[in-house]
């Protein structure tokens, strides 16, 4: 950041009075520009024994499979963001959203929040950010072609939790998950 979005003055990185972290501060109007993590919200859409996955049409990880998810917009709840992203990426409508997995990704300043949801119907198609969308049974999941470790872990938990129909909110440290992903 070079210029203040309030007054156009130059900014410098320093620790403001009363703070303990370096921030971008306007040299002219003294506005502190906070940079906070971005929230990624998405769904694990379920139809009977199958889950809906999207093959990414955009970078990063173009051509790999993922759950429909994306950045939350201002003015919406995480649940609304997850539903919107599912509609945008898979042209699919979902209901009964329940928070299922939360992943903290401090190395890229993101928080993932994925919701279990039921597909309303089978009227789905690839949106602008997807090459294709498809329902998968557990045995058909393209595990080696999943885009992100958060998606693989969410699917692992889902298939482990499904026999008992108990779906607690899941969270785990990121480093072991990243180490597993790098080995694959």
DRENTOR-655263 format. One line per field, with one value per residue: residue number from 1; residue in three letters; chain; x, y, z of N, C-alpha, C in turn. Coordinates in pm, 1 decimal. Each point is the difference from the previous one (the first is absolute). Example, Ala and Ser with C-alpha at 12.3 -4.5 7.8 and 13.67 -1.06 7.14 Angstrom:
2
nr <- c(1; 2)
rest <- c(ALA; SER)
kette <- c(A; A)
npx <- c(1319.0; -35.0)
npy <- c(-569.0; 105.0)
npz <- c(780.0; -72.0)
capx <- c(-89.0; 82.0)
capy <- c(119.0; 119.0)
capz <- c(0.0; 6.0)
cpx <- c(90.0; -77.0)
cpy <- c(120.0; 109.0)
cpz <- c(0.0; 73.0)
//
This chain:
184
nr <- c(1; 2; 3; 4; 5; 6; 7; 8; 9; 10; 11; 12; 13; 14; 15; 16; 17; 18; 19; 20; 21; 22; 23; 24; 25; 26; 27; 28; 29; 30; 31; 32; 33; 34; 35; 36; 37; 38; 39; 40; 41; 42; 43; 44; 45; 46; 47; 48; 49; 50; 51; 52; 53; 54; 55; 56; 57; 58; 59; 60; 61; 62; 63; 64; 65; 66; 67; 68; 69; 70; 71; 72; 73; 74; 75; 76; 77; 78; 79; 80; 81; 82; 83; 84; 85; 86; 87; 88; 89; 90; 91; 92; 93; 94; 95; 96; 97; 98; 99; 100; 101; 102; 103; 104; 105; 106; 107; 108; 109; 110; 111; 112; 113; 114; 115; 116; 117; 118; 119; 120; 121; 122; 123; 124; 125; 126; 127; 128; 129; 130; 131; 132; 133; 134; 135; 136; 137; 138; 139; 140; 141; 142; 143; 144; 145; 146; 147; 148; 149; 150; 151; 152; 153; 154; 155; 156; 157; 158; 159; 160; 161; 162; 163; 164; 165; 166; 167; 168; 169; 170; 171; 172; 173; 174; 175; 176; 177; 178; 179; 180; 181; 182; 183; 184)
rest <- c(UNK; UNK; UNK; UNK; UNK; UNK; UNK; UNK; UNK; UNK; UNK; UNK; UNK; UNK; UNK; UNK; UNK; UNK; UNK; UNK; UNK; UNK; UNK; UNK; UNK; UNK; UNK; UNK; UNK; UNK; UNK; UNK; UNK; UNK; UNK; UNK; UNK; UNK; UNK; UNK; UNK; UNK; UNK; UNK; UNK; UNK; UNK; UNK; UNK; UNK; UNK; UNK; UNK; UNK; UNK; UNK; UNK; UNK; UNK; UNK; UNK; UNK; UNK; UNK; UNK; UNK; UNK; UNK; UNK; UNK; UNK; UNK; UNK; UNK; UNK; UNK; UNK; UNK; UNK; UNK; UNK; UNK; UNK; UNK; UNK; UNK; UNK; UNK; UNK; UNK; UNK; UNK; UNK; UNK; UNK; UNK; UNK; UNK; UNK; UNK; UNK; UNK; UNK; UNK; UNK; UNK; UNK; UNK; UNK; UNK; UNK; UNK; UNK; UNK; UNK; UNK; UNK; UNK; UNK; UNK; UNK; UNK; UNK; UNK; UNK; UNK; UNK; UNK; UNK; UNK; UNK; UNK; UNK; UNK; UNK; UNK; UNK; UNK; UNK; UNK; UNK; UNK; UNK; UNK; UNK; UNK; UNK; UNK; UNK; UNK; UNK; UNK; UNK; UNK; UNK; UNK; UNK; UNK; UNK; UNK; UNK; UNK; UNK; UNK; UNK; UNK; UNK; UNK; UNK; UNK; UNK; UNK; UNK; UNK; UNK; UNK; UNK; UNK; UNK; UNK; UNK; UNK; UNK; UNK)
kette <- c(A; A; A; A; A; A; A; A; A; A; A; A; A; A; A; A; A; A; A; A; A; A; A; A; A; A; A; A; A; A; A; A; A; A; A; A; A; A; A; A; A; A; A; A; A; A; A; A; A; A; A; A; A; A; A; A; A; A; A; A; A; A; A; A; A; A; A; A; A; A; A; A; A; A; A; A; A; A; A; A; A; A; A; A; A; A; A; A; A; A; A; A; A; A; A; A; A; A; A; A; A; A; A; A; A; A; A; A; A; A; A; A; A; A; A; A; A; A; A; A; A; A; A; A; A; A; A; A; A; A; A; A; A; A; A; A; A; A; A; A; A; A; A; A; A; A; A; A; A; A; A; A; A; A; A; A; A; A; A; A; A; A; A; A; A; A; A; A; A; A; A; A; A; A; A; A; A; A; A; A; A; A; A; A)
npx <- c(85.5; -30.8; -133.5; -41.0; -93.4; 35.1; 130.7; 52.9; 22.9; 130.2; 24.3; 21.6; 85.5; -81.8; 42.8; -132.0; -19.3; 25.7; 83.5; 5.9; -58.2; 90.2; -40.8; -77.8; 72.0; -106.4; 99.2; -110.5; -96.4; 104.5; -78.1; -40.2; 72.4; -104.6; 80.2; -118.5; -7.5; 1.5; -131.0; 29.2; -115.6; -42.7; -39.4; -43.7; -37.6; -105.9; 0.8; -77.5; 61.1; -31.6; 119.6; -27.6; 81.4; 86.8; 20.6; 106.2; -58.0; 39.2; 103.7; 55.0; 79.5; 12.8; -118.5; 18.8; -40.3; -114.0; -28.2; -124.6; 87.7; -1.7; 51.4; -18.6; -118.0; 26.4; -62.7; 74.2; -81.3; 68.6; -118.0; -29.5; 121.5; -14.9; -123.3; 43.1; 108.5; -85.8; -81.1; 100.2; 56.8; -115.5; -46.1; 36.2; -120.5; 28.3; -27.1; -47.3; 60.7; 104.0; 53.5; 103.7; 72.7; 99.6; 66.0; 98.8; 17.8; 70.7; 59.0; -131.0; -10.7; -36.7; -132.5; 2.5; -124.6; -7.4; -111.6; -53.8; -46.2; -130.8; 24.1; -56.7; 78.4; -17.2; -52.7; 114.0; 98.0; 97.3; 40.4; 16.1; 7.9; -87.6; 85.2; -29.6; -119.5; 17.4; -98.2; 54.7; 3.4; 9.2; -28.8; -73.1; 15.7; 35.4; 31.9; 68.1; -121.5; -0.1; -60.9; -62.7; 93.6; -50.3; -3.4; 119.9; 41.9; -68.0; 39.1; 123.6; -12.6; -50.0; 84.5; 86.0; -57.2; -11.1; 74.0; 48.8; -0.7; 122.7; -26.3; 92.9; 4.2; 74.5; 113.2; 110.5; 114.8; 46.5; 105.2; -60.5; -103.3; 75.4; 55.1; -120.1; -42.0; 108.9; -29.3; -125.4)
npy <- c(-117.1; 93.4; -1.0; 98.0; -90.3; 66.2; 32.7; -115.3; 27.7; 13.8; -128.8; -26.6; -98.4; 3.6; -6.9; 8.8; 116.8; -73.5; -28.8; -123.7; 39.6; -25.7; 120.9; 8.2; 111.4; 78.1; 47.2; 17.2; -91.5; -82.2; -18.7; -93.1; -62.2; -58.5; -103.0; -53.3; -120.3; -70.2; 2.4; -129.3; 12.1; -120.8; -88.5; -97.5; 15.2; -48.4; -111.8; -42.9; -95.7; 103.6; 48.4; 130.3; -24.3; 101.2; -10.6; 51.8; 114.5; 27.4; 80.8; -47.0; -95.8; 69.3; -54.7; 45.8; -100.8; 61.0; 41.9; 34.1; 97.1; 107.9; 116.3; 19.7; 51.3; 128.6; 5.6; -110.1; -96.6; -77.9; -23.2; 129.2; 22.7; -99.8; 42.2; 126.4; -38.2; -76.1; 103.2; 81.7; -89.3; -38.6; 124.4; -27.6; -37.0; 52.4; -91.2; 40.0; 113.7; -80.4; 89.1; -34.5; 74.0; 26.1; 67.6; 17.3; 90.5; 15.9; -102.6; -4.3; 21.3; -127.4; -1.6; -132.7; 19.2; -132.0; 4.7; -94.9; -46.3; 5.6; -69.5; 108.2; -10.8; -68.1; 118.5; -54.2; 88.9; -4.2; 73.1; 132.0; -37.6; -75.9; -99.8; -64.8; -49.9; -75.2; -90.3; -23.8; -131.5; -40.4; -115.8; 99.2; 45.7; 99.0; -78.3; -56.3; 33.8; -5.8; 115.2; -22.8; 1.5; 120.8; -14.0; -54.3; 83.9; 98.0; -49.0; -11.3; 115.6; 52.9; -69.7; 47.6; 118.7; -20.5; -109.5; 88.4; 68.3; 6.0; 129.9; -22.0; 122.9; -6.3; -14.6; 22.6; -17.1; 104.3; 8.8; -86.9; 81.0; 107.7; -60.0; -42.8; 123.6; 43.4; -103.2; 40.6)
npz <- c(0.0; -87.9; -25.8; 75.9; 25.8; 108.5; 0.3; -36.2; 128.1; 13.1; -1.3; 125.9; 8.4; 105.7; 124.3; -21.0; 56.6; 107.4; -97.1; -49.7; -112.6; -92.4; -32.5; -106.6; 19.1; -22.2; -72.7; -72.3; -15.0; 6.5; -106.2; 86.0; -91.6; 57.5; 1.1; -24.8; 59.8; -112.8; -3.0; -9.5; -62.9; 35.4; -89.2; 76.3; -128.8; 63.8; -75.5; 96.2; -69.6; -77.4; -37.3; -7.7; -101.5; 0.0; -131.0; 62.5; -41.4; 123.8; -2.5; 106.3; -43.5; -112.0; -25.9; 122.9; 75.1; 28.0; 119.4; -32.0; -17.0; 76.1; -32.3; 128.0; -30.3; -0.3; 116.0; 5.6; 41.9; 82.6; 56.0; -8.7; 46.3; 87.2; 22.8; 7.2; 67.4; 67.1; 4.8; 32.3; 79.2; 56.8; -7.6; 124.2; 34.7; 120.1; 93.9; 118.2; -29.1; 29.3; 82.5; -76.5; -81.5; 84.0; -91.6; 87.1; -95.2; 112.2; -62.0; -26.6; 130.6; 11.1; 8.9; -4.3; -44.7; 19.1; -69.6; 76.8; -115.4; -13.8; -110.7; -49.6; -107.6; -110.5; 11.4; -43.0; -10.5; -87.1; 103.5; 0.5; 127.6; -65.4; -20.6; 113.7; 22.5; 108.7; 9.6; 119.3; -14.2; 124.8; -55.4; -46.8; 122.7; -81.9; 102.5; -98.4; -34.9; 133.5; -11.4; 115.1; 94.4; 7.9; -129.6; -14.4; 93.9; -57.6; -116.2; 47.6; 64.1; -111.4; -74.6; 90.5; -6.7; -128.1; 23.6; 85.8; -113.0; 48.8; -12.7; 94.3; 47.1; -108.6; 67.7; -68.1; 63.8; -61.2; 77.8; 82.6; -20.8; 10.4; 106.2; 31.8; -24.0; 60.4; 80.9; -17.6)
capx <- c(-85.5; 81.2; -78.3; -118.3; -124.2; -84.2; 39.6; 96.5; 135.7; 86.7; -7.0; 122.1; -27.0; 52.6; -89.3; -72.2; -11.8; -102.0; -6.7; 121.1; 38.4; 17.3; -117.4; 15.7; -58.9; 12.0; 90.6; -71.3; -120.3; 25.4; -90.8; 65.6; -58.6; 8.5; -12.7; -48.4; -17.8; -118.2; -77.8; -45.0; -118.4; -42.4; -90.6; 15.4; -136.1; -27.1; -121.2; -1.5; 132.6; 99.6; 36.2; 21.8; 130.6; 21.5; 137.1; 32.4; 32.8; 86.4; 113.7; 98.3; -39.7; -92.1; -13.5; -14.1; -134.2; -19.6; -136.4; -27.0; 36.0; 67.0; 10.7; -120.7; -16.9; -53.2; -144.7; -65.0; 42.4; 79.6; -94.8; -39.4; 116.1; 13.7; -108.0; 28.2; 112.2; -48.5; -80.5; 88.8; 95.9; -62.5; -139.1; -76.2; -66.2; 15.0; -78.8; 40.0; 143.0; 50.6; 145.0; 61.2; 145.2; 62.3; 145.1; 77.0; 115.4; 67.8; 107.7; -57.4; -97.1; -135.4; -72.6; -98.5; -118.2; -75.5; -129.0; -72.6; -127.7; -72.2; -39.6; -144.9; -39.3; 115.2; 18.2; 128.7; 83.6; 123.5; -5.8; 114.1; 127.9; 11.8; 4.7; -109.7; -45.3; -41.3; -26.3; 91.1; -7.7; 127.8; 100.5; 33.0; 65.0; 134.9; 80.4; 129.6; -26.2; -66.8; 74.4; 54.6; -7.7; -121.3; -110.5; 20.6; -26.0; -144.4; -61.6; 35.3; -83.1; -139.8; -23.6; 17.5; -111.2; -129.2; -66.4; -66.8; -83.6; 41.6; 88.9; 44.5; 85.2; 138.1; 111.3; 125.0; 116.3; 27.0; 129.4; -5.9; -78.2; 86.4; 104.2; -64.1; -29.2; 126.8; 48.0; -86.8)
capy <- c(117.1; 120.3; 121.4; -8.4; 3.2; 104.6; 135.0; -7.0; 21.6; -118.1; -78.7; -67.8; -112.4; 22.7; -43.2; 117.5; 13.7; -86.5; -127.5; -79.4; -58.0; 97.8; 26.6; 111.5; 120.3; 116.2; 103.2; 128.2; 3.6; -95.1; -114.8; -130.6; -91.9; -136.4; -107.3; -114.6; -120.0; -11.9; -120.4; -82.3; -75.8; -92.8; -109.0; -140.2; -31.3; -143.5; -53.8; -141.8; -51.3; 65.8; 139.7; 75.6; 64.9; 85.4; 3.9; 141.9; 59.4; 114.4; -19.7; -108.1; -141.0; -19.7; -138.8; -87.5; -4.9; 70.0; 32.0; 138.8; 91.8; 121.9; 106.8; 63.4; 141.1; 87.1; 5.8; -131.4; -92.9; -110.6; -92.7; 59.7; -8.0; -139.2; -26.2; 76.1; -62.3; -126.1; 37.9; 54.4; -96.5; -126.4; 28.5; -90.2; 57.1; -85.6; 36.2; -66.1; 16.7; -18.4; 16.4; -132.2; 8.9; 131.9; -10.9; 123.9; -3.0; 127.3; 25.7; 73.6; 91.8; -42.7; -92.2; -77.7; -45.1; -83.6; -42.8; -111.9; 48.4; -90.5; 54.1; 13.9; -82.5; -39.9; 102.3; 66.4; 9.3; 74.8; 145.5; 63.3; -36.2; -146.0; -69.6; -96.0; -36.6; -139.6; -70.4; -111.4; -89.5; 0.4; -79.9; 66.3; 129.8; 6.5; 47.6; 56.1; 117.2; 104.3; 125.3; 54.5; -95.0; 25.2; -70.6; -142.4; -29.8; 12.2; -120.8; -113.0; 8.2; -23.9; -142.5; -68.0; 37.4; -34.3; -121.7; 26.3; 119.2; 103.0; 87.8; 112.7; 98.5; -51.4; 92.5; -61.4; 81.2; -0.3; -55.6; -141.6; -10.6; 43.0; -101.6; -109.8; 45.6; 11.7; -135.7; -60.6)
capz <- c(0.0; -9.5; 21.0; 86.0; -77.1; 58.7; -41.1; -109.7; 49.7; 2.7; 122.5; 41.4; 88.7; 134.0; 107.2; 50.3; 145.5; 57.6; -74.0; 19.7; -129.4; -108.5; -83.4; -92.2; 59.6; -87.5; 53.0; -0.9; 85.9; 108.5; -4.5; 6.2; -97.5; 51.7; -98.3; 75.1; -81.8; -85.1; 27.9; -111.9; 41.6; -103.7; 35.1; -34.1; -42.0; 7.2; -60.5; 36.6; 37.3; -83.3; 24.2; -122.8; -11.5; -116.9; -54.9; -8.6; -129.3; 28.2; 90.0; 3.2; -9.2; -112.4; -41.4; 116.4; 57.3; 126.6; 38.5; -38.0; 108.0; -43.2; 99.1; 52.4; -38.1; 104.6; 6.2; 0.6; 104.8; -54.7; -61.2; -127.8; -88.9; -42.6; -96.2; -121.8; -70.9; -56.7; -116.8; -103.0; -53.5; -40.8; -37.6; 86.1; 116.6; 117.0; 117.7; 124.0; 24.4; 135.6; 5.5; 14.9; 21.3; 9.3; -12.6; 6.7; -89.0; 24.7; -96.8; -113.1; 59.7; -32.5; 85.7; -76.9; 71.7; -92.7; 52.1; -59.6; -52.6; -88.4; -128.8; -10.7; -114.2; -82.8; -102.7; 20.6; -120.3; 22.6; -4.3; -67.6; 60.3; 0.0; -128.4; 7.5; 133.9; -5.2; 125.1; 23.1; 114.9; 71.8; -71.8; -127.2; 24.3; -57.5; 112.7; -42.2; -84.1; 76.8; -11.6; 124.7; 111.5; 77.8; -67.2; 27.2; 141.1; 19.1; -55.4; 87.6; 119.5; -35.2; -22.4; 128.8; 87.7; -60.2; 49.7; 127.4; -19.4; 95.2; -74.9; 83.4; -65.9; 2.6; -16.3; 42.2; -36.4; -143.6; -40.9; -37.9; -122.4; -110.0; -18.5; -72.4; -135.7; -74.1; -30.2; -103.5)
cpx <- c(89.6; -76.1; -125.0; -126.1; -98.5; 36.5; 100.5; 143.3; 81.9; -15.5; 136.6; -39.4; 67.5; -101.4; -69.7; -3.9; -114.2; -15.3; 128.6; 48.2; 24.0; -126.4; 37.8; -76.8; 24.2; 86.7; -70.3; -116.4; 6.7; -97.1; 81.4; -75.0; 22.7; -17.6; -31.6; -18.0; -128.8; -68.2; -41.3; -115.2; -42.1; -86.1; 56.3; -143.1; -20.8; -131.7; 0.2; 136.4; 113.5; 26.5; 32.3; 136.0; 6.1; 145.2; 31.2; 38.2; 94.8; 118.3; -35.7; -65.9; -107.1; 0.4; -13.7; -141.2; -5.4; -147.8; -26.6; 23.1; 68.0; -5.5; -136.5; -1.6; -48.1; -152.5; -69.8; 52.4; 85.5; -90.5; -46.8; 114.9; 17.0; -106.3; 25.4; 111.2; -42.8; -83.4; 89.7; 86.1; -63.7; -143.9; -96.0; -58.7; 8.2; -89.5; 57.3; 147.5; 33.3; 151.6; 63.7; 150.7; 44.6; 150.2; 61.8; 122.8; 78.0; 109.4; -50.9; -112.9; -143.6; -55.4; -103.1; -112.3; -87.5; -123.3; -46.3; -133.8; -62.0; -26.2; -152.3; -53.9; 125.7; 23.0; 128.4; 79.4; 125.5; -26.1; 125.8; 135.3; 22.4; 4.6; -112.9; -37.3; -59.0; -27.6; 91.6; -45.2; 137.9; 109.5; 46.4; 75.5; 140.4; 99.9; 130.6; -17.2; -76.5; 89.0; 71.8; -12.3; -124.1; -119.3; 11.3; -34.2; -149.3; -71.0; 31.6; -88.1; -145.3; -28.2; 20.8; -118.8; -135.2; -63.4; -76.3; -95.4; 24.4; 107.5; 42.2; 80.7; 143.9; 100.0; 124.3; 115.2; 35.3; 127.1; -3.5; -76.6; 83.4; 109.1; -55.8; -22.9; 127.3; 54.8; -77.2; 43.4)
cpy <- c(122.7; 126.6; -28.7; 5.5; 103.2; 137.1; 1.7; 23.6; -127.6; -70.6; -58.5; -111.1; 27.0; -51.0; 124.9; 2.0; -88.6; -134.0; -77.0; -65.4; 110.9; 7.8; 107.2; 118.7; 116.2; 106.3; 135.3; 2.6; -97.8; -119.1; -129.5; -92.5; -142.8; -98.2; -126.9; -120.3; 3.9; -132.6; -65.8; -84.2; -91.1; -110.8; -135.3; -44.5; -151.5; -31.4; -149.6; -42.8; 70.7; 143.4; 65.7; 68.6; 79.8; -12.8; 146.2; 43.8; 118.5; -43.4; 56.9; -137.2; -23.4; -147.7; -99.1; 13.5; 67.6; 1.7; 144.2; 92.9; 122.4; 105.2; 58.9; 146.3; 80.0; -5.4; -134.3; -83.1; -108.3; -100.9; 52.0; -8.1; -142.0; -36.3; 69.9; -63.8; -132.0; 27.6; 50.4; -107.6; -127.1; 18.8; -85.8; 76.3; -100.9; 49.7; -71.4; 11.6; -11.7; 14.0; -134.8; 6.9; 146.1; -22.5; 138.5; -15.7; 130.9; 32.2; 71.4; 92.6; -31.6; -90.4; -68.1; -41.2; -75.6; -56.9; -126.7; 54.4; -107.1; 71.4; 3.7; -89.8; -35.3; 95.7; 76.7; -5.2; 78.8; 149.6; 53.4; -43.9; -150.9; -54.5; -101.9; -18.9; -139.1; -51.9; -121.5; -81.9; -0.3; -72.7; 66.2; 131.5; -2.7; 58.4; 66.2; 124.7; 108.9; 123.3; 41.5; -101.9; 20.6; -75.7; -150.2; -35.8; 8.9; -124.3; -123.1; -1.6; -34.7; -149.5; -81.7; 26.5; -51.5; -128.3; 20.5; 119.5; 105.9; 84.4; 119.1; 99.9; -44.5; 111.3; -74.5; 90.9; -18.4; -73.9; -149.7; -22.1; 39.2; -103.1; -120.1; 35.1; 6.1; -137.2; -62.0; 37.2)
cpz <- c(0.0; 36.7; 82.6; -85.3; 56.6; -56.5; -115.3; 41.6; -3.1; 133.8; 30.2; 96.2; 133.3; 102.2; 53.8; 152.9; 49.4; -69.9; 25.8; -129.4; -102.3; -86.0; -101.4; 57.8; -95.1; 67.3; 10.4; 99.0; 117.2; 3.8; 1.2; -95.3; 49.8; -114.4; 77.7; -91.3; -80.0; 31.2; -130.8; 52.3; -114.6; 54.9; -37.7; -36.4; -11.5; -70.7; 27.5; 50.7; -73.6; 44.9; -133.9; 5.5; -129.5; -44.8; -30.9; -141.6; 16.4; 86.2; 136.7; -13.6; -107.1; -39.9; 115.0; 57.8; 135.9; 36.0; -42.6; 119.2; -58.5; 108.0; 34.0; -42.7; 120.9; -5.2; -6.7; 116.4; -64.0; -69.9; -137.1; -100.9; -53.9; -103.3; -132.9; -81.2; -65.3; -124.5; -113.1; -65.4; -53.5; -46.8; 81.1; 117.8; 113.9; 113.0; 121.5; 32.9; 148.1; -2.9; 29.5; 24.1; -0.1; -4.5; 4.8; -86.6; 15.4; -102.1; -125.2; 46.5; -42.0; 110.0; -89.3; 92.5; -99.8; 69.3; -70.4; -47.6; -88.6; -131.8; -5.0; -110.9; -79.2; -116.5; 30.2; -130.1; 36.3; -11.0; -66.6; 53.9; 4.4; -142.6; -10.2; 146.2; -9.0; 140.3; 9.7; 119.8; 65.0; -78.3; -129.6; 18.4; -59.6; 101.0; -43.2; -86.6; 75.1; 7.1; 127.8; 113.5; 86.7; -58.2; 26.6; 143.3; 30.7; -51.4; 84.8; 124.2; -31.7; -16.1; 128.1; 93.0; -49.8; 55.0; 131.4; -7.2; 108.0; -67.2; 85.6; -83.5; 18.8; -24.5; 43.4; -37.5; -147.0; -38.9; -34.0; -131.0; -120.6; -29.4; -77.0; -146.2; -84.5; -39.4; -115.9; -139.1)
//
